[in-house]
Amino acid sequence: MDSIERCEARIHCIWNLNISSPLGTDIEEGVAITPDAHFHIGKSQNSPENILMFLHKHSEDPAIKDFLPKLKCFLLPKIKEILIQENALSLSGDNPETISGATPCLIPVEGQVYIAADHLYKHNLMHLNYTTYDVC
């Protein structure tokens, strides 16, 4: 009987942990609720995957073609935008409005993106803000 009671207590403890954090998300990370925030992805680093292994595993997928350079081209202006907002600095005369637009597919000379430990992190939940219009 003691082992059953211990199992029930453990299940109850796990159940309480899952109730406080639905679907494995971290409530303290906060979900973007303003329309200005186009998306929110968790910040946890629980499921790492090596980028080179990921590229090798999905090498037959056409979406993976030039994935790493495109990822770095996407991230660089986002990183600059965050730095401008956090530090109130102007980098080479750019303002956030010009940085947040479309990015070219070549990494500019003024900066490069370094991905620590060559890891991507998987997340099971992503929140997107979007508007739909019904056209009759």
Backbone as JSON, one array per atom type, in Angstrom:
{
  "sequence": "MDSIERCEARIHCIWNLNISSPLGTDIEEGVAITPDAHFHIGKSQNSPENILMFLHKHSEDPAIKDFLPKLKCFLLPKIKEILIQENALSLSGDNPETISGATPCLIPVEGQVYIAADHLYKHNLMHLNYTTYDVC",
  "N": [[0.81, -1.21, 0.0], [2.0, 1.22, 0.65], [3.64, 1.87, -1.56], [1.75, 2.4, -3.53], [0.48, 4.64, -2.47], [2.64, 6.42, -2.49], [3.05, 6.6, -5.26], [0.59, 7.77, -6.02], [0.82, 10.21, -4.67], [3.02, 11.28, -6.0], [1.99, 11.49, -8.63], [-0.03, 13.32, -8.12], [1.52, 15.54, -7.43], [2.89, 16.0, -9.87], [0.67, 16.55, -11.45], [-0.2, 18.97, -10.3], [1.96, 20.61, -11.01], [1.65, 20.66, -13.79], [-0.8, 21.94, -14.06], [-0.22, 24.53, -13.24], [1.35, 25.32, -15.31], [0.25, 25.29, -18.27], [0.21, 23.08, -21.08], [2.95, 22.79, -21.09], [4.13, 25.28, -21.25], [5.89, 28.19, -20.17], [4.68, 30.26, -17.87], [5.72, 32.6, -16.81], [7.21, 33.72, -18.85], [5.51, 35.15, -20.39], [2.99, 36.05, -22.74], [2.7, 37.6, -25.85], [0.42, 40.14, -26.09], [-0.3, 42.47, -27.27], [-1.2, 44.12, -30.33], [0.97, 45.12, -31.69], [3.09, 43.43, -31.21], [4.04, 40.98, -33.18], [4.52, 38.26, -32.98], [5.17, 35.63, -30.59], [7.55, 33.62, -29.15], [8.62, 31.07, -27.01], [11.29, 31.37, -24.52], [12.78, 29.38, -23.51], [15.39, 26.9, -23.24], [15.21, 24.16, -23.57], [15.11, 22.08, -25.45], [17.51, 21.52, -27.32], [19.01, 21.56, -30.62], [21.55, 20.7, -32.79], [22.66, 22.86, -35.32], [24.04, 22.12, -37.66], [23.6, 19.36, -37.72], [20.83, 19.38, -37.96], [20.56, 20.61, -40.5], [21.8, 18.66, -42.06], [20.13, 16.45, -41.59], [17.77, 17.29, -42.79], [18.43, 17.73, -45.43], [17.35, 17.1, -47.94], [15.08, 18.59, -48.14], [13.56, 21.24, -49.84], [13.12, 23.69, -48.59], [15.22, 24.06, -46.91], [17.34, 24.94, -48.33], [19.98, 27.17, -48.47], [19.46, 27.88, -45.82], [20.86, 28.62, -43.41], [22.38, 31.05, -44.07], [20.15, 32.67, -44.73], [18.76, 32.65, -42.32], [20.57, 34.02, -40.66], [20.6, 36.49, -41.97], [18.01, 37.28, -41.48], [17.99, 37.45, -38.69], [19.93, 39.4, -37.97], [19.03, 42.21, -38.46], [16.91, 42.19, -36.64], [18.18, 41.8, -34.2], [19.7, 44.15, -34.11], [17.6, 46.0, -33.97], [16.5, 45.39, -31.46], [18.69, 46.04, -29.83], [18.85, 48.79, -30.33], [16.43, 49.64, -29.24], [16.74, 48.84, -26.56], [19.07, 50.15, -25.68], [18.84, 52.7, -26.59], [20.37, 53.64, -28.7], [21.78, 54.89, -31.73], [22.54, 53.15, -34.52], [24.79, 53.57, -36.95], [23.2, 55.65, -38.04], [20.76, 54.48, -38.61], [17.28, 53.95, -38.07], [14.73, 52.31, -36.05], [12.52, 51.93, -37.76], [13.52, 51.64, -40.35], [15.12, 49.45, -40.09], [13.42, 47.33, -39.39], [12.19, 46.5, -41.7], [12.08, 44.66, -44.84], [14.77, 42.38, -45.37], [17.93, 42.19, -47.04], [19.36, 39.36, -48.82], [22.01, 39.01, -48.32], [24.64, 39.07, -45.96], [25.29, 42.04, -44.3], [28.25, 44.13, -44.34], [28.73, 45.47, -41.96], [28.08, 43.87, -39.77], [27.75, 40.62, -38.27], [26.08, 37.55, -37.49], [26.51, 35.5, -34.75], [25.94, 32.28, -33.73], [25.51, 30.87, -30.74], [27.12, 27.96, -29.65], [26.17, 26.66, -31.87], [23.4, 25.95, -31.88], [19.93, 25.34, -32.33], [16.69, 25.84, -30.92], [13.93, 23.9, -30.07], [10.44, 24.58, -29.87], [7.24, 24.0, -28.56], [5.06, 25.61, -28.68], [3.75, 28.52, -30.14], [2.82, 31.88, -30.37], [0.84, 33.8, -32.44], [-0.05, 36.97, -33.73], [-2.56, 38.07, -35.81], [-4.55, 39.48, -38.44], [-7.66, 38.9, -39.91], [-9.72, 39.21, -42.8], [-13.03, 39.23, -43.92], [-14.14, 38.75, -47.09], [-16.73, 39.48, -49.17]],
  "CA": [[0.0, 0.0, 0.0], [2.85, 2.4, 0.7], [4.1, 2.22, -2.9], [0.61, 2.99, -4.24], [0.3, 5.99, -1.94], [3.74, 7.24, -3.01], [2.75, 6.85, -6.68], [-0.5, 8.73, -6.08], [1.35, 11.51, -4.25], [3.88, 11.77, -7.09], [1.09, 11.87, -9.71], [-0.69, 14.55, -7.68], [2.54, 16.6, -7.53], [3.07, 16.26, -11.3], [-0.57, 17.18, -11.91], [-0.18, 20.37, -9.85], [2.93, 21.33, -11.83], [1.08, 20.84, -15.13], [-1.9, 22.91, -13.99], [0.35, 25.87, -13.16], [2.02, 25.63, -16.58], [-0.47, 24.5, -19.27], [0.86, 22.69, -22.33], [4.39, 22.86, -20.96], [4.64, 26.64, -21.46], [6.33, 28.9, -18.98], [3.79, 31.4, -17.72], [6.49, 33.8, -16.5], [7.73, 34.3, -20.08], [4.51, 36.08, -20.88], [2.59, 35.92, -24.13], [2.46, 38.91, -26.44], [-1.02, 40.38, -26.23], [-0.53, 43.7, -28.01], [-1.14, 43.91, -31.77], [2.28, 45.5, -32.19], [3.95, 42.25, -31.13], [3.5, 40.1, -34.21], [4.62, 36.87, -32.57], [5.88, 35.34, -29.35], [8.06, 32.26, -29.04], [9.22, 30.91, -25.7], [12.71, 31.63, -24.4], [13.43, 28.24, -22.86], [16.41, 26.2, -24.0], [15.05, 22.78, -23.11], [15.23, 21.11, -26.53], [18.48, 22.01, -28.31], [19.37, 20.74, -31.77], [22.7, 21.25, -33.49], [22.24, 23.39, -36.62], [24.62, 21.32, -38.74], [22.87, 18.08, -37.75], [19.51, 19.71, -38.48], [20.7, 20.81, -41.94], [22.11, 17.37, -42.68], [18.95, 15.59, -41.5], [16.74, 17.8, -43.7], [19.12, 18.21, -46.64], [16.52, 16.87, -49.12], [13.96, 19.53, -48.09], [13.91, 22.47, -50.56], [13.05, 24.85, -47.7], [16.48, 24.15, -46.18], [18.36, 25.52, -49.2], [20.49, 28.45, -47.97], [18.77, 28.16, -44.57], [21.7, 29.3, -42.43], [22.57, 32.46, -44.42], [18.87, 33.37, -44.65], [18.47, 32.83, -40.9], [21.43, 35.08, -40.15], [20.12, 37.75, -42.56], [16.78, 37.62, -40.79], [18.25, 37.77, -37.29], [20.78, 40.58, -37.76], [18.28, 43.45, -38.23], [16.1, 42.05, -35.43], [19.09, 42.03, -33.08], [19.99, 45.58, -34.09], [16.4, 46.69, -33.51], [16.42, 45.19, -30.01], [19.75, 46.83, -29.22], [18.47, 50.2, -30.41], [15.35, 49.88, -28.28], [17.23, 48.67, -25.19], [20.14, 51.08, -25.34], [18.53, 54.01, -27.18], [21.52, 54.02, -29.52], [21.56, 54.88, -33.17], [23.63, 52.44, -35.19], [25.08, 54.09, -38.3], [22.13, 56.51, -38.53], [19.52, 53.75, -38.89], [16.27, 53.96, -37.02], [14.02, 51.03, -36.04], [11.58, 51.76, -38.87], [14.21, 51.16, -41.55], [15.7, 48.14, -39.8], [12.42, 46.28, -39.28], [11.65, 46.15, -43.01], [12.63, 43.48, -45.5], [16.23, 42.33, -45.31], [18.55, 41.56, -48.2], [19.83, 38.0, -48.56], [23.45, 39.0, -48.07], [24.95, 39.64, -44.65], [26.01, 43.29, -44.49], [29.62, 44.17, -43.85], [28.82, 46.05, -40.64], [27.79, 42.96, -38.68], [27.43, 39.23, -38.54], [25.41, 36.87, -36.4], [27.17, 34.31, -34.22], [24.96, 31.45, -33.01], [26.24, 30.21, -29.66], [27.12, 26.5, -29.62], [25.5, 26.16, -33.08], [22.17, 25.29, -31.47], [18.56, 25.84, -32.47], [15.88, 25.3, -29.84], [12.56, 23.56, -30.47], [9.37, 25.02, -28.98], [5.98, 23.37, -28.93], [3.98, 26.58, -28.7], [4.09, 29.84, -30.67], [1.64, 32.73, -30.4], [0.87, 34.75, -33.56], [-1.13, 37.95, -33.86], [-2.85, 38.33, -37.21], [-5.89, 40.0, -38.72], [-8.29, 38.33, -41.1], [-10.81, 40.01, -43.35], [-14.01, 38.48, -44.69], [-14.47, 39.44, -48.33], [-17.95, 38.87, -49.72]],
  "C": [[0.85, 1.27, 0.0], [3.31, 2.82, -0.7], [2.99, 2.85, -3.72], [0.4, 4.43, -3.78], [1.41, 6.93, -2.43], [3.51, 7.58, -4.48], [1.65, 7.9, -6.82], [-0.03, 10.13, -5.68], [2.21, 12.12, -5.35], [3.02, 12.24, -8.28], [0.38, 13.18, -9.37], [0.27, 15.74, -7.8], [2.76, 16.98, -8.99], [1.84, 16.96, -11.86], [-0.61, 18.65, -11.53], [0.82, 21.19, -10.65], [2.37, 21.61, -13.21], [-0.05, 21.85, -15.13], [-1.33, 24.33, -13.97], [1.02, 26.28, -14.46], [1.38, 24.81, -17.69], [0.33, 24.28, -20.54], [2.39, 22.83, -22.29], [4.96, 24.25, -21.19], [5.02, 27.25, -20.13], [5.52, 30.18, -18.87], [4.58, 32.68, -17.5], [7.09, 34.45, -17.75], [6.76, 35.31, -20.66], [4.24, 35.9, -22.36], [2.26, 37.31, -24.65], [0.96, 39.1, -26.64], [-1.31, 41.67, -26.97], [-0.44, 43.42, -29.51], [0.22, 44.26, -32.37], [3.26, 44.33, -32.16], [3.38, 41.2, -32.07], [3.55, 38.63, -33.81], [5.33, 36.77, -31.23], [6.28, 33.87, -29.36], [8.76, 32.18, -27.7], [10.73, 31.11, -25.7], [13.46, 30.46, -23.78], [14.43, 27.59, -23.81], [16.41, 24.72, -23.63], [15.3, 21.74, -24.19], [16.21, 21.59, -27.59], [18.68, 21.02, -29.45], [20.5, 21.44, -32.49], [22.28, 21.66, -34.9], [22.77, 22.52, -37.76], [23.94, 19.96, -38.85], [21.47, 18.28, -38.32], [19.56, 19.86, -40.0], [20.98, 19.5, -42.66], [20.87, 16.46, -42.7], [17.87, 16.0, -42.51], [17.32, 18.29, -45.02], [18.28, 18.03, -47.91], [15.35, 17.86, -49.21], [14.34, 20.82, -48.82], [13.87, 23.72, -49.68], [14.37, 25.06, -46.95], [17.58, 24.78, -47.04], [18.71, 26.93, -48.71], [19.83, 28.86, -46.65], [19.61, 29.0, -43.62], [21.99, 30.75, -42.83], [21.27, 33.28, -44.33], [18.49, 33.63, -43.19], [19.28, 33.98, -40.32], [21.01, 36.44, -40.7], [18.83, 38.22, -41.9], [17.07, 38.12, -39.38], [19.01, 39.08, -37.09], [19.99, 41.87, -37.57], [17.4, 43.38, -36.99], [16.96, 42.32, -34.19], [19.43, 43.51, -32.97], [18.8, 46.37, -33.56], [16.25, 46.58, -32.0], [17.47, 46.02, -29.3], [19.43, 48.32, -29.24], [17.41, 50.52, -29.36], [15.87, 49.81, -26.85], [18.21, 49.76, -24.8], [19.91, 52.49, -25.83], [19.73, 54.54, -27.96], [21.1, 54.1, -30.97], [22.78, 54.24, -33.82], [23.72, 52.92, -36.63], [23.92, 54.89, -38.89], [20.83, 55.8, -38.84], [18.54, 53.97, -37.75], [15.48, 52.67, -37.1], [13.07, 50.84, -37.21], [12.29, 51.21, -40.1], [14.78, 49.77, -41.32], [14.64, 47.05, -39.85], [11.82, 45.86, -40.61], [12.27, 44.88, -43.55], [14.15, 43.55, -45.49], [16.77, 41.72, -46.58], [19.09, 40.18, -47.83], [21.34, 37.9, -48.41], [23.71, 39.64, -46.72], [25.75, 40.92, -44.87], [27.4, 43.25, -43.86], [29.68, 44.63, -42.4], [28.49, 45.09, -39.5], [27.51, 41.55, -39.15], [26.8, 38.63, -37.3], [26.21, 35.63, -36.03], [26.13, 33.55, -33.41], [25.73, 30.6, -32.01], [26.02, 28.7, -29.71], [26.43, 25.88, -30.83], [24.22, 25.4, -32.77], [20.94, 26.08, -31.87], [17.78, 25.22, -31.32], [14.45, 25.09, -30.31], [11.59, 24.08, -29.4], [8.07, 24.45, -29.48], [4.85, 24.37, -29.11], [4.5, 27.92, -29.21], [2.79, 30.63, -30.77], [1.81, 33.74, -31.52], [-0.31, 35.7, -33.46], [-1.34, 38.22, -35.34], [-4.28, 38.82, -37.35], [-6.42, 39.33, -39.97], [-9.44, 39.23, -41.53], [-11.73, 39.09, -44.14], [-14.39, 39.3, -45.92], [-15.66, 38.73, -48.95], [-18.06, 39.15, -51.2]]
}
